């Protein structure tokens, strides 16, 4: 993870407000062999998240549950992490930053 203040490109910071020094310029999360990348958008590029969900499918029920509960901290659970007719475990939430998530643990792997 790198904040805007940690950027080697000091010129990038000239157009950003001082309160953006601690915002995330680049971050990545590795889930097995999959990489999820993100950043805070500068004010002129910010758009509210709507009309989509980030979906993660895992084979390990314990890991899937851990990710679900970590993402739901300070957020809102829309569907508890539970067994469904299509998955061993599935849950939906909106994280503390307003990003909707669907976490799935496939039934066929158990």
ChimeraX attribute file (.defattr): number of C-alpha atoms within 10 A of each C-alpha:
attribute: neighborCount
match mode: 1-to-1
recipient: residues
	/A:1	12
	/A:2	14
	/A:3	16
	/A:4	21
	/A:5	17
	/A:6	15
	/A:7	14
	/A:8	9
	/A:9	10
	/A:10	10
	/A:11	9
	/A:12	11
	/A:13	16
	/A:14	9
	/A:15	8
	/A:16	14
	/A:17	10
	/A:18	10
	/A:19	7
	/A:20	17
	/A:21	15
	/A:22	13
	/A:23	16
	/A:24	18
	/A:25	19
	/A:26	14
	/A:27	13
	/A:28	12
	/A:29	11
	/A:30	9
	/A:31	13
	/A:32	8
	/A:33	5
	/A:34	9
	/A:35	9
	/A:36	11
	/A:37	11
	/A:38	12
	/A:39	15
	/A:40	16
	/A:41	13
	/A:42	16
	/A:43	10
	/A:44	7
	/A:45	7
	/A:46	9
	/A:47	9
	/A:48	7
	/A:49	11
	/A:50	9
	/A:51	6
	/A:52	9
	/A:53	15
	/A:54	13
	/A:55	11
	/A:56	17
	/A:57	15
	/A:58	18
	/A:59	16
	/A:60	14
	/A:61	18
	/A:62	12
	/A:63	13
	/A:64	21
	/A:65	20
	/A:66	11
	/A:67	15
	/A:68	24
	/A:69	16
	/A:70	12
	/A:71	21
	/A:72	19
	/A:73	13
	/A:74	11
	/A:75	17
	/A:76	15
	/A:77	19
	/A:78	14
	/A:79	12
	/A:80	13
	/A:81	21
	/A:82	14
	/A:83	15
	/A:84	13
	/A:85	8
	/A:86	12
	/A:87	17
	/A:88	18
	/A:89	23
	/A:90	25
	/A:91	22
	/A:92	22
	/A:93	25
	/A:94	21
	/A:95	18
	/A:96	13
	/A:97	10
	/A:98	13
	/A:99	16
	/A:100	23
	/A:101	21
	/A:102	18
	/A:103	22
	/A:104	27
	/A:105	26
	/A:106	19
	/A:107	16
	/A:108	9
	/A:109	11
	/A:110	10
